[in-house]
Amino acid sequence: MRIAIANDMPLAVEALRRALAAEPEYQLIWVASNGEEAVSRCRDDLPDLLLMDMLMPGMDGVEATRRIMHDTPCAILIVTSDVERNMSRVFDAMGAGALDVVAAPSLGPQQVLDAATVRRKIHNIAWMIGHKTSRSVKPTPVRSTENRGKRLVAIGASAGGPASLVELLRQIPPDFPASIVLVQHVDEVFAAGMAQWLGSESHMPVRLAREGEVLQPATVLLAGTNNHLYLAPEGRLVYRPEPTDQVYRPSIDVFFESVATYWRGDAIGVLLTGMGRDGARGLKLMRERGFHTIAQDQASSAVYGMPKAAVTLGAAAEVLPLDRIAARLLERLG
């Protein structure tokens, strides 16, 4: 895997070099000291993955991510120190197309653990961009009567998702008659911050989904752990580590498939911008089970990977620009 680094701090670059050196399959191809240089280097020698810092002189990581995803798209992992203080910038970068974020490794006592965390993130992204398909087993439909008559919108997103989710949620009124469950590819360390940020930008409160809770109208829940979020047979939300072969978690496919299997009320599945194929198979199963399905169109997607996979599979009943999805939800469920 060809990897590049954009970081102006020599110690941070050295820590990343050491983390990459422990994995023979990782090849460091270049290092840029600021965002502008990273944009230029991507034009000349596009990496499979770019490890991008947030705070650099001149062009910062957010703007560099935005330009790279527009000009020469590639997988971008935000690697930055003091993630909590830079949370809004991190979500801006993810909205521009970055896949995930991880704390920068150190050269101190924690370097072995820090480096292993970075390598695990890289491994997850390699799985995602390698288009590995799900081998999860689809359970036999045994739908609960608990959610009969209720309405649900299940939304999956990855790269570019935060910005798309904000735009979508801003158009939904606070008295929306359905539950909304969001599955966004984000580490559990940052999930609470993302829920708070999404809530501050929309008309409804957004919080993390709790183990065992029952879905209620006019609520927005975000998958909040590194386990998969399921809709259980009795209609409650649960977290489980299985299927273990789904490296990226929470998996959109896993949640969509559980909705297709167990939800008794009306539901709409929505697959937004993202790299890879996660969500496409689950969306197809939802459509096959009689639920309405929507994929974001190419023009409005920061990364047209997951929606494209859904369209290719015939999983999407409709393909819509982002600014028309909320209106469609209101038409069908409002």
Backbone hydrogen bonds in HBPLUS format (Angstrom, degrees):
<---DONOR---> <-ACCEPTOR-->    atom                        ^
c    i                          cat <-CA-CA->   ^        H-A-AA   ^      H-
h    n   atom  resd res      DA  || num        DHA   H-A  angle D-A-AA Bond
n    s   type  num  typ     dist DA aas  dist angle  dist       angle   num
A0027-GLN N   A0001-MET O   2.86 MM  26  5.95 170.6  1.87 159.3 158.0     1
A0048-ASP N   A0002-ARG O   2.79 MM  46  5.18 143.8  1.92 134.9 147.1     2
A0049-LEU N   A0002-ARG O   3.23 MM  47  6.63 147.6  2.34 154.6 159.3     3
A0003-ILE N   A0027-GLN O   2.77 MM  24  5.82 173.9  1.77 156.5 158.3     4
A0029-ILE N   A0003-ILE O   2.87 MM  26  5.98 158.9  1.91 155.2 162.0     5
A0004-ALA N   A0049-LEU O   2.97 MM  45  6.43 155.0  2.03 155.6 163.6     6
A0051-LEU N   A0004-ALA O   2.85 MM  47  6.16 169.5  1.86 151.1 152.8     7
A0005-ILE N   A0030-TRP O   3.12 MM  25  6.56 154.3  2.19 146.9 154.9     8
A0032-ALA N   A0005-ILE O   2.74 MM  27  6.15 163.3  1.77 157.2 162.5     9
A0006-ALA N   A0051-LEU O   2.91 MM  45  6.14 162.1  1.94 161.9 157.6    10
A0053-ASP N   A0006-ALA O   2.93 MM  47  6.01 150.8  2.01 162.4 170.0    11
A0007-ASN N   A0032-ALA O   2.85 MM  25  6.29 147.0  1.96 172.1 165.7    12
A0013-VAL N   A0009-MET O   2.97 MM   4  6.26 159.0  2.01 158.5 165.2    13
A0014-GLU N   A0010-PRO O   2.94 MM   4  6.15 157.4  1.99 147.3 153.4    14
A0015-ALA N   A0011-LEU O   2.97 MM   4  6.20 155.6  2.03 145.3 151.7    15
A0016-LEU N   A0012-ALA O   3.01 MM   4  6.27 154.0  2.08 146.2 153.1    16
A0017-ARG N   A0013-VAL O   2.84 MM   4  6.11 153.7  1.91 148.4 156.5    17
A0018-ARG N   A0014-GLU O   3.01 MM   4  6.28 161.4  2.05 151.1 154.5    18
A0019-ALA N   A0015-ALA O   3.06 MM   4  6.29 153.9  2.13 141.5 148.9    19
A0020-LEU N   A0016-LEU O   2.94 MM   4  6.17 159.0  1.98 153.7 158.3    20
A0021-ALA N   A0017-ARG O   2.88 MM   4  6.05 149.0  1.98 147.8 157.2    21
A0023-GLU N   A0020-LEU O   3.06 MM   3  5.68 166.6  2.08 119.8 124.1    22
A0026-TYR N   A0023-GLU O   3.00 MM   3  5.68 166.2  2.02 125.1 129.6    23
A0038-ALA N   A0034-ASN O   3.10 MM   4  6.36 154.5  2.16 147.0 154.6    24
A0035-GLY N   A0059-MET O   3.15 MM  24  4.77 137.7  2.34 154.9 148.1    25
A0039-VAL N   A0035-GLY O   2.97 MM   4  6.27 156.8  2.02 154.2 159.2    26
A0040-SER N   A0036-GLU O   3.12 MM   4  6.39 160.9  2.16 146.9 151.8    27
A0041-ARG N   A0037-GLU O   2.80 MM   4  6.03 163.0  1.83 155.5 160.3    28
A0042-CYS N   A0038-ALA O   2.95 MM   4  6.07 152.0  2.03 146.6 153.6    29
A0043-ARG N   A0039-VAL O   3.31 MM   4  6.61 142.1  2.46 138.7 147.6    30
A0043-ARG N   A0040-SER O   3.12 MM   3  5.27 126.9  2.42  97.4 110.8    31
A0044-ASP N   A0040-SER O   3.28 MM   4  6.67 145.7  2.41 142.9 151.8    32
A0044-ASP N   A0041-ARG O   3.12 MM   3  5.10 120.5  2.49  93.3 107.8    33
A0045-ASP N   A0041-ARG O   2.76 MM   4  5.83 160.1  1.80 158.8 164.2    34
A0050-LEU N   A0075-ALA O   2.88 MM  25  6.31 151.4  1.96 149.0 157.9    35
A0077-LEU N   A0050-LEU O   2.92 MM  27  6.20 162.4  1.95 156.5 161.9    36
A0052-MET N   A0077-LEU O   2.89 MM  25  6.05 152.9  1.96 145.3 153.8    37
A0079-VAL N   A0052-MET O   2.84 MM  27  5.61 157.2  1.89 130.6 138.3    38
A0061-GLY N   A0054-MET O   2.86 MM   7  4.21 175.9  1.86 130.6 130.7    39
A0064-ALA N   A0060-ASP O   3.04 MM   4  6.20 160.5  2.08 151.6 157.9    40
A0065-THR N   A0061-GLY O   2.91 MM   4  5.90 155.0  1.97 138.0 144.7    41
A0066-ARG N   A0062-VAL O   2.98 MM   4  6.26 160.6  2.02 148.9 154.3    42
A0067-ARG N   A0063-GLU O   2.96 MM   4  6.21 160.5  1.99 151.7 156.0    43
A0068-ILE N   A0064-ALA O   2.90 MM   4  6.03 163.9  1.92 152.2 157.1    44
A0069-MET N   A0065-THR O   2.94 MM   4  6.02 168.1  1.95 153.8 157.3    45
A0070-HIS N   A0066-ARG O   3.17 MM   4  6.29 131.5  2.42 133.2 145.3    46
A0070-HIS N   A0067-ARG O   3.21 MM   3  5.07 130.4  2.47  90.9 104.3    47
A0071-ASP N   A0067-ARG O   2.82 MM   4  5.99 161.6  1.86 154.0 158.6    48
A0072-THR N   A0068-ILE O   2.79 MM   4  5.19 136.2  1.98 133.9 147.8    49
A0099-LEU N   A0076-ILE O   2.82 MM  23  5.81 155.5  1.88 158.7 165.6    50
A0078-ILE N   A0100-ASP O   2.92 MM  22  6.17 164.4  1.95 156.0 150.7    51
A0102-VAL N   A0078-ILE O   2.82 MM  24  6.26 146.2  1.94 160.5 171.7    52
A0080-THR N   A0102-VAL O   3.27 MM  22  6.79 146.3  2.39 155.4 162.7    53
A0104-ALA N   A0080-THR O   3.12 MM  24  4.81 147.1  2.23 104.7 107.8    54
A0086-ASN N   A0083-VAL O   3.03 MM   3  5.11 129.3  2.30  99.1 113.4    55
A0087-MET N   A0084-GLU O   3.39 MM   3  5.08 158.5  2.44 106.6 104.5    56
A0089-ARG N   A0086-ASN O   3.04 MM   3  5.32 116.3  2.47 104.7 120.1    57
A0090-VAL N   A0086-ASN O   2.89 MM   4  6.16 155.6  1.95 156.7 164.9    58
A0091-PHE N   A0087-MET O   3.00 MM   4  6.32 161.3  2.04 155.8 159.0    59
A0092-ASP N   A0088-SER O   2.97 MM   4  6.19 145.7  2.10 139.6 149.7    60
A0093-ALA N   A0089-ARG O   2.89 MM   4  6.19 154.8  1.95 150.0 156.2    61
A0094-MET N   A0090-VAL O   2.91 MM   4  6.24 154.6  1.97 148.5 156.0    62
A0095-GLY N   A0091-PHE O   2.80 MM   4  5.93 145.7  1.92 139.0 148.9    63
A0096-ALA N   A0092-ASP O   2.98 MM   4  6.26 131.4  2.22 135.9 148.9    64
A0096-ALA N   A0093-ALA O   3.06 MM   3  4.95 127.7  2.35  90.3 104.6    65
A0098-ALA N   A0093-ALA O   3.03 MM   5  5.66 169.4  2.04 139.8 136.5    66
A0097-GLY N   A0094-MET O   3.13 MM   3  5.06 148.5  2.24  95.3 104.9    67
A0160-GLY N   A0094-MET O   2.74 MM  66  5.39 134.6  1.94 162.5 171.2    68
A0111-GLN N   A0108-GLY O   3.05 MM   3  5.48 164.8  2.08 123.4 124.6    69
A0114-ASP N   A0110-GLN O   2.82 MM   4  5.93 170.5  1.83 166.8 170.0    70
A0115-ALA N   A0111-GLN O   2.86 MM   4  5.82 162.4  1.89 143.4 148.5    71
A0116-ALA N   A0112-VAL O   3.06 MM   4  6.22 153.5  2.14 141.6 148.8    72
A0117-THR N   A0113-LEU O   3.04 MM   4  6.31 149.7  2.13 146.6 154.6    73
A0118-VAL N   A0114-ASP O   3.07 MM   4  6.43 156.1  2.13 150.3 156.3    74
A0119-ARG N   A0115-ALA O   2.95 MM   4  6.23 163.4  1.98 151.7 156.1    75
A0120-ARG N   A0116-ALA O   2.94 MM   4  6.13 149.1  2.03 143.0 151.4    76
A0121-LYS N   A0117-THR O   3.10 MM   4  6.40 154.8  2.17 146.2 152.2    77
A0122-ILE N   A0118-VAL O   2.98 MM   4  6.31 159.0  2.03 151.7 157.7    78
A0123-HIS N   A0119-ARG O   2.84 MM   4  6.04 155.6  1.90 146.7 153.6    79
A0124-ASN N   A0120-ARG O   2.97 MM   4  6.23 155.1  2.03 146.3 152.5    80
A0125-ILE N   A0121-LYS O   2.99 MM   4  6.31 157.2  2.05 150.2 156.1    81
A0126-ALA N   A0122-ILE O   2.83 MM   4  6.06 156.3  1.88 150.5 157.7    82
A0127-TRP N   A0123-HIS O   2.99 MM   4  6.27 152.9  2.07 146.4 153.1    83
A0128-MET N   A0124-ASN O   3.02 MM   4  6.32 152.0  2.10 141.5 149.4    84
A0129-ILE N   A0125-ILE O   2.90 MM   4  6.17 170.3  1.91 165.2 164.1    85
A0130-GLY N   A0126-ALA O   2.95 MM   4  5.84 126.6  2.25 134.9 148.2    86
A0131-HIS N   A0128-MET O   3.22 MM   3  5.65 164.8  2.24 111.3 114.6    87
A0148-ARG N   A0145-THR O   3.30 MM   3  5.21 167.8  2.31 104.9 107.7    88
A0150-LYS N   A0147-ASN O   3.05 MM   3  5.36 161.1  2.08 126.3 131.1    89
A0266-ASP N   A0150-LYS O   2.97 MM 116  6.40 132.5  2.20 159.1 165.7    90
A0179-SER N   A0151-ARG O   2.97 MM  28  6.31 164.0  1.99 147.4 143.4    91
A0152-LEU N   A0266-ASP O   2.99 MM 114  6.41 142.7  2.14 139.5 151.1    92
A0268-ILE N   A0152-LEU O   2.94 MM 116  6.47 144.4  2.07 150.1 161.5    93
A0153-VAL N   A0179-SER O   2.76 MM  26  6.13 149.2  1.85 155.5 166.2    94
A0181-VAL N   A0153-VAL O   2.95 MM  28  6.36 162.4  1.99 162.8 167.4    95
A0154-ALA N   A0268-ILE O   2.92 MM 114  6.27 157.9  1.97 159.4 166.6    96
A0270-VAL N   A0154-ALA O   2.81 MM 116  6.13 158.3  1.85 164.7 167.4    97
A0155-ILE N   A0181-VAL O   2.91 MM  26  6.17 173.3  1.91 170.3 171.1    98
A0183-VAL N   A0155-ILE O   2.82 MM  28  6.18 156.5  1.87 161.9 169.8    99
A0156-GLY N   A0270-VAL O   2.92 MM 114  6.36 157.4  1.97 162.9 170.5   100
A0272-LEU N   A0156-GLY O   2.85 MM 116  6.04 177.9  1.85 170.8 170.5   101
A0157-ALA N   A0183-VAL O   3.01 MM  26  6.42 153.4  2.08 153.9 154.0   102
A0185-HIS N   A0157-ALA O   3.15 MM  28  6.68 149.6  2.25 145.9 153.8   103
A0158-SER N   A0273-THR O   2.99 MM 115  6.20 164.9  2.01 158.5 156.0   104
A0161-GLY N   A0158-SER O   2.76 MM   3  5.05 153.0  1.84 140.6 141.2   105
A0164-SER N   A0160-GLY O   3.38 MM   4  6.52 160.1  2.43 147.6 153.3   106
A0165-LEU N   A0161-GLY O   2.73 MM   4  5.85 161.2  1.76 168.0 173.1   107
A0166-VAL N   A0162-PRO O   3.03 MM   4  6.25 158.1  2.08 148.1 153.6   108
A0167-GLU N   A0163-ALA O   3.08 MM   4  6.32 167.1  2.10 149.4 152.4   109
A0168-LEU N   A0164-SER O   2.95 MM   4  6.14 157.8  2.00 147.6 154.1   110
A0169-LEU N   A0165-LEU O   2.82 MM   4  5.94 172.1  1.82 156.0 158.4   111
A0170-ARG N   A0166-VAL O   2.98 MM   4  6.03 152.9  2.05 150.9 157.5   112
A0171-GLN N   A0168-LEU O   3.14 MM   3  5.62 148.5  2.24 109.6 118.2   113
A0172-ILE N   A0169-LEU O   3.11 MM   3  5.27 167.5  2.12 111.5 115.0   114
A0176-PHE N   A0173-PRO O   3.21 MM   3  5.55 142.4  2.35 123.2 120.4   115
A0218-ALA N   A0176-PHE O   3.06 MM  42  4.96 116.6  2.48 146.7 163.1   116
A0218-ALA N   A0178-ALA O   3.08 MM  40  5.72 134.6  2.29 116.1 119.0   117
A0180-ILE N   A0219-THR O   2.88 MM  39  6.08 153.1  1.95 162.0 170.0   118
A0221-LEU N   A0180-ILE O   2.84 MM  41  6.25 163.2  1.87 160.2 164.4   119
A0182-LEU N   A0221-LEU O   2.71 MM  39  6.06 167.3  1.73 165.7 170.4   120
A0223-ALA N   A0182-LEU O   2.93 MM  41  6.26 163.5  1.95 173.5 176.5   121
A0186-VAL N   A0184-GLN O   2.84 MM   2  5.79 101.1  2.48 119.5 103.7   122
A0190-PHE N   A0187-ASP O   2.98 MM   3  5.69 147.6  2.09 119.5 127.2   123
A0191-ALA N   A0188-GLU O   3.30 MM   3  4.87 149.8  2.40  91.6 100.4   124
A0194-MET N   A0190-PHE O   2.98 MM   4  6.21 150.7  2.06 148.7 157.5   125
A0195-ALA N   A0191-ALA O   2.90 MM   4  6.19 159.6  1.94 153.8 158.9   126
A0196-GLN N   A0192-ALA O   3.02 MM   4  6.27 162.2  2.05 150.0 154.4   127
A0197-TRP N   A0193-GLY O   2.95 MM   4  6.10 157.5  2.00 143.7 150.3   128
A0198-LEU N   A0194-MET O   2.81 MM   4  6.01 167.3  1.82 158.4 161.1   129
A0199-GLY N   A0195-ALA O   2.93 MM   4  6.07 159.0  1.98 147.2 153.4   130
A0200-SER N   A0196-GLN O   3.00 MM   4  6.23 148.0  2.11 144.1 152.4   131
A0201-GLU N   A0198-LEU O   3.12 MM   3  5.23 142.9  2.26  99.6 110.4   132
A0202-SER N   A0199-GLY O   3.38 MM   3  5.30 165.4  2.40 101.5 105.8   133
A0207-ARG N   A0220-VAL O   3.18 MM  13  6.64 160.3  2.23 158.8 161.5   134
A0222-LEU N   A0207-ARG O   2.89 MM  15  6.10 151.8  1.97 145.0 152.8   135
A0209-ALA N   A0222-LEU O   2.92 MM  13  5.51 159.8  1.96 135.8 136.2   136
A0213-GLU N   A0210-ARG O   3.30 MM   3  5.76 169.8  2.31 132.7 131.2   137
A0212-GLY N   A0237-LEU O   2.56 MM  25  5.11 149.3  1.65 166.4 173.5   138
A0237-LEU N   A0213-GLU O   2.96 MM  24  5.56 158.8  2.01 150.5 155.9   139
A0228-HIS N   A0240-ARG O   2.84 MM  12  5.35 146.2  1.95 160.4 154.9   140
A0240-ARG N   A0228-HIS O   2.97 MM  12  5.35 154.2  2.04 145.2 153.6   141
A0230-TYR N   A0238-VAL O   2.80 MM   8  5.28 165.2  1.83 164.4 167.2   142
A0238-VAL N   A0230-TYR O   3.03 MM   8  5.28 158.5  2.08 139.8 145.8   143
A0232-ALA N   A0236-ARG O   2.74 MM   4  5.33 172.3  1.75 171.3 168.5   144
A0235-GLY N   A0232-ALA O   2.85 MM   3  5.30 160.5  1.88 121.1 125.3   145
A0246-GLN N   A0243-PRO O   3.32 MM   3  5.89 165.3  2.34 112.4 116.8   146
A0255-PHE N   A0251-SER O   3.39 MM   4  6.69 161.4  2.42 141.8 145.4   147
A0256-PHE N   A0252-ILE O   2.91 MM   4  6.12 177.8  1.91 165.7 166.4   148
A0257-GLU N   A0253-ASP O   2.86 MM   4  5.96 164.0  1.89 155.8 160.2   149
A0258-SER N   A0254-VAL O   3.12 MM   4  6.31 149.8  2.21 141.0 148.7   150
A0259-VAL N   A0255-PHE O   2.99 MM   4  6.31 152.5  2.07 152.9 160.7   151
A0260-ALA N   A0256-PHE O   2.91 MM   4  6.20 163.4  1.94 153.2 157.7   152
A0261-THR N   A0257-GLU O   3.04 MM   4  6.18 140.0  2.21 137.9 148.3   153
A0262-TYR N   A0258-SER O   2.94 MM   4  5.99 162.0  1.97 150.9 154.6   154
A0263-TRP N   A0259-VAL O   3.02 MM   4  5.12 159.5  2.06 137.1 140.7   155
A0269-GLY N   A0292-HIS O   2.97 MM  23  6.45 158.2  2.01 154.0 158.3   156
A0294-ILE N   A0269-GLY O   2.81 MM  25  6.19 152.2  1.88 158.8 168.2   157
A0271-LEU N   A0294-ILE O   2.92 MM  23  6.39 158.1  1.97 156.1 162.8   158
A0296-GLN N   A0271-LEU O   3.01 MM  25  6.37 157.7  2.06 167.0 164.6   159
A0274-GLY N   A0303-VAL O   2.99 MM  29  5.17 163.1  2.02 152.9 149.4   160
A0305-GLY N   A0274-GLY O   3.01 MM  31  5.49 129.5  2.27 150.9 160.2   161
A0306-MET N   A0274-GLY O   2.78 MM  32  5.23 156.0  1.84 131.3 137.9   162
A0280-ALA N   A0277-ARG O   3.08 MM   3  5.81 166.7  2.10 143.5 147.7   163
A0283-LEU N   A0279-GLY O   2.87 MM   4  5.90 154.1  1.94 145.7 152.9   164
A0284-LYS N   A0280-ALA O   3.01 MM   4  6.23 150.5  2.10 142.0 150.0   165
A0285-LEU N   A0281-ARG O   3.01 MM   4  6.33 154.4  2.08 147.0 153.3   166
A0286-MET N   A0282-GLY O   3.01 MM   4  6.31 154.0  2.08 145.3 152.4   167
A0287-ARG N   A0283-LEU O   3.00 MM   4  6.32 157.6  2.05 147.9 153.5   168
A0288-GLU N   A0284-LYS O   2.87 MM   4  6.16 158.9  1.92 151.4 157.5   169
A0289-ARG N   A0285-LEU O   2.98 MM   4  6.16 137.9  2.16 143.3 153.9   170
A0289-ARG N   A0286-MET O   3.18 MM   3  5.16 129.4  2.45  93.6 106.8   171
A0291-PHE N   A0286-MET O   2.99 MM   5  5.38 159.4  2.03 154.4 147.7   172
A0290-GLY N   A0287-ARG O   3.02 MM   3  5.21 161.0  2.05 110.5 113.6   173
A0317-ALA N   A0293-THR O   3.12 MM  24  5.19 130.1  2.38 108.9 121.5   174
A0318-GLU N   A0293-THR O   3.15 MM  25  6.50 138.7  2.33 142.8 154.9   175
A0295-ALA N   A0318-GLU O   2.95 MM  23  6.40 155.5  2.01 153.7 161.4   176
A0320-LEU N   A0295-ALA O   2.99 MM  25  6.40 148.1  2.09 157.3 166.6   177
A0297-ASP N   A0320-LEU O   2.82 MM  23  5.21 140.1  1.98 131.7 131.6   178
A0301-SER N   A0298-GLN O   3.20 MM   3  5.17 152.3  2.29 101.9 110.2   179
A0309-ALA N   A0305-GLY O   2.94 MM   4  6.21 156.4  2.00 151.4 158.1   180
A0310-ALA N   A0306-MET O   3.03 MM   4  6.31 152.4  2.10 148.8 156.3   181
A0311-VAL N   A0307-PRO O   2.93 MM   4  6.24 157.6  1.98 151.1 156.7   182
A0312-THR N   A0308-LYS O   2.88 MM   4  6.11 161.4  1.91 153.4 158.5   183
A0313-LEU N   A0309-ALA O   3.04 MM   4  6.23 147.9  2.15 142.3 150.1   184
A0315-ALA N   A0310-ALA O   2.82 MM   5  4.98 158.0  1.86 161.5 155.7   185
A0314-GLY N   A0311-VAL O   3.06 MM   3  5.09 150.2  2.15 101.0 110.4   186
A0324-ARG N   A0321-PRO O   2.96 MM   3  5.62 166.1  1.98 124.4 128.3   187
A0325-ILE N   A0322-LEU O   3.26 MM   3  5.48 159.7  2.30 109.3 115.2   188
A0328-ARG N   A0324-ARG O   3.19 MM   4  6.37 149.1  2.29 140.8 149.1   189
A0328-ARG N   A0325-ILE O   3.08 MM   3  5.09 117.8  2.48  95.4 110.8   190
A0329-LEU N   A0325-ILE O   2.96 MM   4  6.30 153.5  2.03 153.1 160.6   191
A0330-LEU N   A0326-ALA O   2.99 MM   4  6.32 157.3  2.04 152.6 158.5   192
A0331-GLU N   A0327-ALA O   2.93 MM   4  6.17 149.1  2.03 142.6 151.3   193
A0332-ARG N   A0328-ARG O   3.07 MM   4  6.30 155.8  2.13 149.5 154.4   194
A0333-LEU N   A0329-LEU O   2.84 MM   4  5.84 150.7  1.93 149.1 157.7   195
A0334-GLY N   A0330-LEU O   2.69 MM   4  4.33 140.2  1.84 117.2 127.5   196
